[in-house]
Amino acid sequence: MYVVHCVDTEGPLDETMEATFERLKEIFDVNLPVTVANYTALLDGNIETGNLEIDAAISQTFSRELLSYNRTWASIDEMCKTLFSQHFRNLILDDFGHQWAITWFCLDHIGLSSNPRKKALGFNVVHSYYLDKILENLVLQDELQLHYHPKSISGNPIGTSTSYLNSTPELIEIMARRLIDFEWFPTCFRPGYHAERQDLSLFLEQWIPFDFGNQSYEIESNQPDIQDSRLGDWRRASKSWGGYSPSYTDYQSQGEMGRKIFRCLNLGTRFRLLTQDHVDAAFLEASQKNKALLSFTDHDFRDILPDILACKKMLEIAKDKYPEVKIRFLSADKAARNMLADGIEPLELVVKLVANKLSVSILSGELFGWQPFLAIKTLDGKYLHDNFDIESPQILWSYSFEKQTIELASIHSIAVGAAGKHGGFSTKKIDLKTFDSQ
């Protein structure tokens, strides 16, 4: 059984005491004076509204643990000292002697009108931080992937949304920058607030083969702001731990799309929590079907070490019940690839620029989607994207740099990236300063 720890990686998050009471009012319509005494009562679960169900939900939402944020990079640094240490990783080994693996789904905070939560603003800030941690500490089983929150139509900097069409330019620029700046391309995606609709489903189908968004759950949440599956609606989706290919007309139903959607429940938050029953069910599925993928998610703006230890305990309990099942810790991409098939030839692109025409072909493997992703960096620092012309489907693509598109004279660098049909990625970059088309 493959165990995949997904972290929605967003950097520091701050919340003032006043903002906490604002959330209490917005979610539960409970209006309390902003005092230290009331804040302490909130942390300790001692708020009494006269309705036991609401009291329980408030206690679940505003627990001391959930309000213990990593409010600065210094706090995240402190967490990472342990988290990225070889000592800690060696405390948790799978049945094959491999260390715990984490997949960091990194978010860029961009285009905000204000920053009340003191988030780390800017392109590539979070991605760069965790890439450095992985390389500095040689925790090479960890992996970077893509996470994104679409913008609220009201412009609310802490608002949520389900529309990726409204935020497509920002998401495209994030992908272009990571391709140009890091020669990296995503193969796995985690939707912000677990919210997926058809526009995101169709977007992912063009580029990204593995979707870790499915939060199908047995009972409705007791949180008023997300009831009726507001935002992350997965009511019709599979509860299997094997993944499924979605339908073109309903991302929650089995269908003919190319990508795989995997179930991924929460740790260390207020709803859709991973329980022992879920872990046992994943072990049972692995026992019956030879393999399963158990994935779960939390946030780096809280201490994720207790979540890892809690999951470790659940795995040990399930292992006692299903001793024949072997546990393997893997990153999201590697685990998803192993679920699909073994021995798949990796994707390798070939890129040629002759005069003003760029051509892309495949040396080995198969492409996921319909075309590679083209990223362009201009001499004045803009990051752009455009479609290829399809010379031969799934075999050859081209792009002409000219007045109707963009001329080579104004370009700093070009990069092409794509995910393989069964995971993994290939990227190629051309720096126009040093390139000789002859």
C-alpha positions as CSV (number, residue, x, y, z in Angstrom):
1,M,0.0,0.0,0.0
2,Y,1.4,3.4,-1.1
3,V,1.2,6.1,1.6
4,V,1.3,9.6,0.3
5,H,1.6,12.7,2.5
6,C,0.4,15.8,0.6
7,V,1.0,19.2,2.2
8,D,-0.9,22.2,1.0
9,T,2.2,24.4,1.1
10,E,1.4,28.1,1.5
11,G,4.0,29.5,3.9
12,P,3.3,31.5,7.0
13,L,-0.2,32.5,8.0
14,D,-1.2,35.1,10.7
15,E,-4.6,35.8,12.2
16,T,-5.2,38.5,14.8
17,M,-7.5,38.0,17.7
18,E,-10.0,40.4,16.1
19,A,-9.9,38.4,12.9
20,T,-10.6,35.1,14.8
21,F,-13.7,36.6,16.3
22,E,-14.8,37.9,12.9
23,R,-14.6,34.3,11.6
24,L,-16.6,33.1,14.6
25,K,-19.3,35.6,13.6
26,E,-19.2,34.7,9.9
27,I,-19.3,31.0,10.3
28,F,-21.6,30.5,13.3
29,D,-23.3,33.9,13.7
30,V,-21.9,34.1,17.3
31,N,-21.0,37.7,18.3
32,L,-18.7,37.9,21.3
33,P,-16.7,40.9,22.6
34,V,-13.0,40.7,21.6
35,T,-11.4,40.1,24.9
36,V,-8.5,37.9,26.1
37,A,-10.9,36.0,28.4
38,N,-13.2,35.2,25.5
39,Y,-10.3,34.2,23.3
40,T,-9.0,31.9,26.0
41,A,-12.5,30.4,26.4
42,L,-12.6,29.9,22.6
43,L,-9.2,28.1,22.6
44,D,-10.3,25.9,25.5
45,G,-13.6,24.9,23.9
46,N,-15.6,26.7,26.6
47,I,-17.9,28.9,24.5
48,E,-21.6,28.1,25.4
49,T,-24.3,29.3,23.0
50,G,-27.1,27.1,24.4
51,N,-26.9,24.7,21.5
52,L,-24.7,21.7,22.1
53,E,-24.2,20.9,18.4
54,I,-23.1,24.5,17.7
55,D,-20.8,24.4,20.7
56,A,-19.2,21.2,19.5
57,A,-18.7,22.7,16.0
58,I,-17.2,25.9,17.4
59,S,-14.8,23.9,19.6
60,Q,-13.8,21.9,16.5
61,T,-13.2,25.0,14.4
62,F,-11.4,27.1,17.0
63,S,-9.3,24.6,19.0
64,R,-6.0,25.6,20.4
65,E,-4.3,23.3,18.0
66,L,-5.9,24.8,14.9
67,L,-5.2,28.4,16.0
68,S,-1.5,27.6,16.7
69,Y,-0.3,29.0,13.4
70,N,3.2,29.2,12.0
71,R,2.9,32.9,11.7
72,T,6.4,33.7,10.3
73,W,9.1,32.1,8.3
74,A,11.0,31.7,11.5
75,S,8.3,29.5,12.9
76,I,8.3,27.4,9.7
77,D,12.1,27.2,9.9
78,E,11.8,25.8,13.4
79,M,9.4,23.2,12.3
80,C,11.6,22.3,9.3
81,K,14.7,21.8,11.5
82,T,13.0,18.6,12.8
83,L,11.0,17.8,9.8
84,F,13.9,17.7,7.3
85,S,16.4,16.1,9.7
86,Q,17.6,12.6,8.9
87,H,17.1,11.7,12.5
88,F,13.4,12.3,12.3
89,R,13.0,10.7,8.9
90,N,14.8,7.6,10.1
91,L,12.3,7.3,13.0
92,I,9.5,6.4,10.5
93,L,10.5,3.7,7.9
94,D,8.2,1.7,5.7
95,D,8.4,-2.1,5.2
96,F,11.2,-1.6,2.6
97,G,13.4,0.5,4.9
98,H,12.5,3.8,3.1
99,Q,12.0,7.1,5.0
100,W,8.8,9.1,5.2
101,A,8.1,11.1,2.0
102,I,6.3,14.4,1.7
103,T,4.9,16.0,-1.4
104,W,4.8,19.8,-1.1
105,F,2.0,21.2,-3.2
106,C,3.3,24.8,-3.4
107,L,1.1,27.9,-3.7
108,D,2.0,31.4,-5.0
109,H,0.2,34.3,-3.2
110,I,-0.2,36.8,-6.1
111,G,-2.7,39.5,-7.1
112,L,-4.0,40.2,-3.6
113,S,-5.4,43.7,-3.0
114,S,-4.3,43.5,0.6
115,N,-2.6,41.0,2.9
116,P,-4.4,40.8,6.2
117,R,-3.0,37.3,7.0
118,K,0.6,38.3,6.3
119,K,1.1,35.7,3.6
120,A,4.4,35.3,1.7
121,L,3.6,37.3,-1.4
122,G,5.2,36.7,-4.8
123,F,5.9,34.2,-7.5
124,N,8.0,31.1,-6.6
125,V,8.5,32.3,-3.0
126,V,7.1,29.1,-1.4
127,H,8.4,26.8,-4.1
128,S,11.9,28.1,-3.8
129,Y,11.9,27.8,0.0
130,Y,11.0,24.1,0.0
131,L,13.2,23.3,-2.9
132,D,16.1,24.7,-0.9
133,K,15.1,22.6,2.1
134,I,15.0,19.4,0.1
135,L,18.3,20.0,-1.5
136,E,20.1,21.3,1.6
137,N,19.0,18.3,3.7
138,L,19.2,15.7,0.9
139,V,15.6,14.6,1.6
140,L,15.3,13.6,-2.0
141,Q,12.3,11.4,-1.6
142,D,10.3,14.6,-1.1
143,E,8.7,16.2,-4.1
144,L,7.3,19.6,-5.2
145,Q,3.9,19.8,-6.9
146,L,1.3,22.5,-7.7
147,H,-1.4,23.9,-5.5
148,Y,-3.7,26.9,-6.3
149,H,-6.6,28.9,-4.9
150,P,-8.7,30.7,-7.4
151,K,-9.5,34.4,-6.5
152,S,-12.8,35.4,-5.1
153,I,-14.9,37.5,-7.6
154,S,-15.3,40.1,-4.8
155,G,-11.6,40.7,-4.6
156,N,-11.6,39.6,-1.0
157,P,-8.0,38.6,-0.3
158,I,-9.0,35.9,2.1
159,G,-12.1,34.8,0.1
160,T,-12.5,31.5,-1.6
161,S,-13.8,30.6,-5.1
162,T,-14.4,27.7,-7.3
163,S,-13.9,29.4,-10.7
164,Y,-10.5,28.6,-12.3
165,L,-11.7,30.4,-15.5
166,N,-11.6,33.7,-13.6
167,S,-8.1,33.0,-12.5
168,T,-6.6,31.2,-15.5
169,P,-4.1,34.0,-16.4
170,E,-2.6,33.8,-12.9
171,L,-2.4,30.0,-12.9
172,I,-0.8,30.0,-16.4
173,E,1.8,32.5,-15.4
174,I,2.7,30.5,-12.3
175,M,3.2,27.4,-14.5
176,A,5.2,29.5,-17.0
177,R,7.5,30.9,-14.3
178,R,8.2,27.6,-12.7
179,L,9.0,26.1,-16.1
180,I,11.3,28.9,-17.1
181,D,12.9,29.6,-13.7
182,F,13.3,26.0,-12.4
183,E,12.9,23.8,-15.6
184,W,10.1,22.1,-13.7
185,F,6.6,21.0,-14.6
186,P,3.8,19.7,-12.4
187,T,2.4,16.2,-12.6
188,C,0.1,16.4,-9.6
189,F,-2.4,19.0,-8.4
190,R,-4.2,19.8,-5.2
191,P,-7.2,22.2,-5.7
192,G,-7.5,25.1,-3.2
193,Y,-10.0,24.3,-0.5
194,H,-10.5,21.0,-2.3
195,A,-12.8,22.8,-4.7
196,E,-13.1,21.4,-8.1
197,R,-15.7,22.1,-10.9
198,Q,-15.8,21.3,-14.6
199,D,-13.6,24.2,-15.6
200,L,-10.7,23.0,-13.4
201,S,-11.3,19.4,-14.5
202,L,-10.9,20.4,-18.2
203,F,-7.9,22.5,-17.4
204,L,-6.1,19.7,-15.6
205,E,-7.0,17.3,-18.4
206,Q,-4.8,19.4,-20.8
207,W,-1.6,19.3,-18.6
208,I,-1.6,17.4,-15.3
209,P,-2.2,13.6,-15.1
210,F,-2.8,13.2,-11.3
211,D,-5.4,15.0,-9.2
212,F,-5.3,14.6,-5.4
213,G,-8.6,16.5,-4.8
214,N,-11.2,13.8,-4.0
215,Q,-12.6,14.3,-0.5
216,S,-15.6,12.0,-0.7
217,Y,-16.7,11.5,2.8
218,E,-19.3,9.4,4.7
219,I,-21.1,12.1,6.6
220,E,-21.9,15.8,6.1
221,S,-19.6,18.3,7.8
222,N,-21.0,20.1,10.9
223,Q,-19.3,23.4,9.7
224,P,-22.1,25.8,8.4
225,D,-19.9,27.5,5.9
226,I,-19.2,24.3,3.9
227,Q,-22.4,22.3,4.4
228,D,-24.1,21.0,1.3
229,S,-20.6,20.4,0.0
230,R,-20.1,24.1,-0.6
231,L,-16.7,24.5,-2.3
232,G,-15.2,21.0,-2.2
233,D,-18.1,19.0,-3.6
234,W,-17.2,15.3,-3.8
235,R,-20.5,13.7,-2.7
236,R,-20.8,11.5,-5.8
237,A,-17.1,10.6,-6.1
238,S,-15.6,7.2,-5.4
239,K,-14.5,6.3,-1.8
240,S,-12.0,3.8,-3.2
241,W,-8.3,4.2,-2.5
242,G,-7.5,3.1,-6.0
243,G,-8.2,6.3,-8.0
244,Y,-10.5,6.8,-10.9
245,S,-10.6,8.5,-14.3
246,P,-13.4,11.2,-14.4
247,S,-16.1,11.8,-16.9
248,Y,-16.0,14.8,-19.3
249,T,-19.4,15.9,-18.0
250,D,-19.0,15.2,-14.3
251,Y,-15.6,15.2,-12.6
252,Q,-17.1,13.1,-9.7
253,S,-18.1,10.2,-11.9
254,Q,-16.1,7.5,-13.6
255,G,-15.5,8.3,-17.2
256,E,-13.1,8.5,-20.2
257,M,-10.8,11.3,-19.2
258,G,-7.1,10.6,-19.1
259,R,-6.1,11.7,-15.7
260,K,-6.5,9.9,-12.4
261,I,-8.3,11.4,-9.4
262,F,-7.2,10.1,-6.0
263,R,-9.0,10.3,-2.7
264,C,-7.1,12.6,-0.2
265,L,-8.6,13.3,3.3
266,N,-7.5,15.8,5.9
267,L,-5.3,15.8,8.9
268,G,-5.0,18.6,11.5
269,T,-8.1,20.6,10.4
270,R,-11.8,20.9,11.1
271,F,-13.5,18.6,8.6
272,R,-13.2,15.5,6.5
273,L,-10.6,14.0,8.8
274,L,-8.8,10.8,8.1
275,T,-9.8,8.2,10.6
276,Q,-8.7,4.7,11.6
277,D,-11.7,3.3,9.7
278,H,-10.4,5.0,6.5
279,V,-6.9,3.6,7.0
280,D,-8.3,0.1,7.7
281,A,-10.4,0.3,4.5
282,A,-7.3,1.3,2.5
283,F,-5.4,-1.7,3.9
284,L,-8.4,-4.0,3.1
285,E,-8.5,-2.7,-0.5
286,A,-4.7,-3.3,-0.9
287,S,-5.2,-6.8,0.5
288,Q,-8.0,-7.6,-2.0
289,K,-6.7,-5.8,-5.1
290,N,-2.9,-6.1,-4.5
291,K,-2.4,-2.3,-4.2
292,A,-4.0,0.9,-3.0
293,L,-3.0,4.5,-2.5
294,L,-3.7,6.1,0.9
295,S,-3.2,9.9,0.7
296,F,-3.9,12.7,3.2
297,T,-3.2,16.4,3.4
298,D,-2.5,19.1,5.9
299,H,-1.0,22.6,5.8
300,D,2.5,23.9,6.5
301,F,1.1,27.0,8.3
302,R,0.5,24.6,11.2
303,D,2.9,22.1,12.8
304,I,2.6,19.0,10.7
305,L,4.8,16.8,12.9
306,P,1.8,15.8,15.2
307,D,-0.1,14.8,12.0
308,I,2.7,12.5,10.8
309,L,2.9,10.8,14.2
310,A,-0.9,10.4,14.3
311,C,-0.9,8.8,10.9
312,K,2.0,6.6,11.9
313,K,-0.1,5.3,14.8
314,M,-3.1,4.6,12.5
315,L,-0.8,2.7,10.1
316,E,0.6,0.6,12.8
317,I,-2.9,-0.4,14.1
318,A,-4.1,-1.3,10.5
319,K,-0.8,-3.2,9.9
320,D,-1.6,-5.5,12.9
321,K,-5.0,-6.3,11.2
322,Y,-3.5,-6.8,7.7
323,P,0.0,-8.1,8.2
324,E,0.2,-9.3,4.6
325,V,0.0,-5.7,3.3
326,K,3.4,-4.0,2.8
327,I,3.6,-0.3,3.3
328,R,5.6,1.9,0.9
329,F,6.2,5.6,1.5
330,L,6.3,7.5,-1.8
331,S,5.7,10.9,-3.2
332,A,2.5,11.7,-5.0
333,D,3.8,11.3,-8.6
334,K,5.8,8.1,-7.9
335,A,2.9,6.5,-6.0
336,A,0.4,7.4,-8.7
337,R,2.7,6.0,-11.4
338,N,3.1,2.7,-9.5
339,M,-0.7,2.5,-9.2
340,L,-1.0,2.7,-13.0
341,A,1.7,0.4,-14.3
342,D,5.3,-0.7,-13.8
343,G,8.2,-0.2,-16.2
344,I,6.7,2.7,-18.1
345,E,9.2,4.4,-20.4
346,P,9.7,8.0,-19.2
347,L,8.7,11.0,-21.4
348,E,11.6,12.7,-23.1
349,L,11.0,15.7,-25.4
350,V,13.2,17.0,-28.3
351,V,13.1,20.7,-28.9
352,K,14.6,22.4,-32.0
353,L,14.7,26.1,-33.0
354,V,15.5,26.7,-36.6
355,A,15.3,30.3,-37.8
356,N,12.0,31.5,-36.2
357,K,10.3,28.1,-35.9
358,L,10.3,26.0,-32.8
359,S,9.5,22.3,-33.2
360,V,8.8,19.8,-30.4
361,S,8.8,16.0,-30.8
362,I,8.9,13.0,-28.5
363,L,12.1,11.0,-28.2
364,S,10.6,8.4,-25.8
365,G,7.5,7.8,-23.7
366,E,4.0,9.3,-24.2
367,L,2.7,12.7,-23.6
368,F,-0.2,13.4,-21.2
369,G,-2.8,15.8,-22.8
370,W,-2.8,17.2,-26.3
371,Q,0.2,19.4,-26.5
372,P,3.3,20.4,-24.5
373,F,3.2,23.6,-22.5
374,L,5.1,26.6,-24.0
375,A,6.6,29.3,-21.8
376,I,8.2,32.4,-23.0
377,K,10.2,35.0,-21.0
378,T,10.6,38.4,-22.6
379,L,13.6,40.7,-22.3
380,D,11.5,43.0,-20.2
381,G,10.7,40.2,-17.7
382,K,7.2,39.2,-18.7
383,Y,6.3,35.5,-18.6
384,L,4.0,34.4,-21.4
385,H,2.3,31.2,-22.7
386,D,0.8,30.3,-26.1
387,N,-0.5,27.3,-27.9
388,F,1.4,25.1,-30.3
389,D,0.4,24.3,-33.9
390,I,-0.2,20.5,-34.1
391,E,1.8,19.1,-36.9
392,S,1.0,15.5,-36.1
393,P,-1.2,14.6,-33.1
394,Q,0.8,13.2,-30.1
395,I,4.0,13.3,-32.2
396,L,5.0,16.7,-33.5
397,W,4.2,20.3,-32.6
398,S,5.5,23.7,-33.8
399,Y,5.4,27.4,-33.0
400,S,6.4,30.3,-35.2
401,F,7.9,33.5,-33.7
402,E,6.7,36.4,-35.8
403,K,4.9,39.7,-35.7
404,Q,1.5,38.0,-35.2
405,T,2.8,36.1,-32.2
406,I,6.0,37.5,-30.7
407,E,9.4,38.0,-32.4
408,L,12.6,36.3,-31.2
409,A,14.3,39.7,-30.8
410,S,12.2,40.5,-27.8
411,I,12.6,37.1,-26.1
412,H,15.0,36.2,-23.3
413,S,14.3,32.5,-23.0
414,I,11.9,29.8,-24.1
415,A,10.9,26.6,-22.3
416,V,8.8,23.6,-23.1
417,G,7.4,21.2,-20.5
418,A,5.0,18.3,-20.4
419,A,3.9,15.5,-18.1
420,G,4.2,11.9,-19.2
421,K,1.0,10.0,-19.8
422,H,1.8,7.9,-16.8
423,G,3.6,10.6,-14.7
424,G,7.0,12.1,-14.6
425,F,7.9,15.1,-16.7
426,S,10.3,16.4,-19.3
427,T,11.4,20.0,-19.8
428,K,13.7,21.7,-22.3
429,K,14.9,25.3,-22.2
430,I,16.5,27.6,-24.7
431,D,18.4,30.7,-23.6
432,L,18.3,33.1,-26.6
433,K,21.4,35.0,-25.4
434,T,23.6,31.9,-26.0
435,F,21.6,30.1,-28.6
436,D,22.8,29.6,-32.2
437,S,20.1,28.5,-34.5
438,Q,22.7,27.5,-37.1
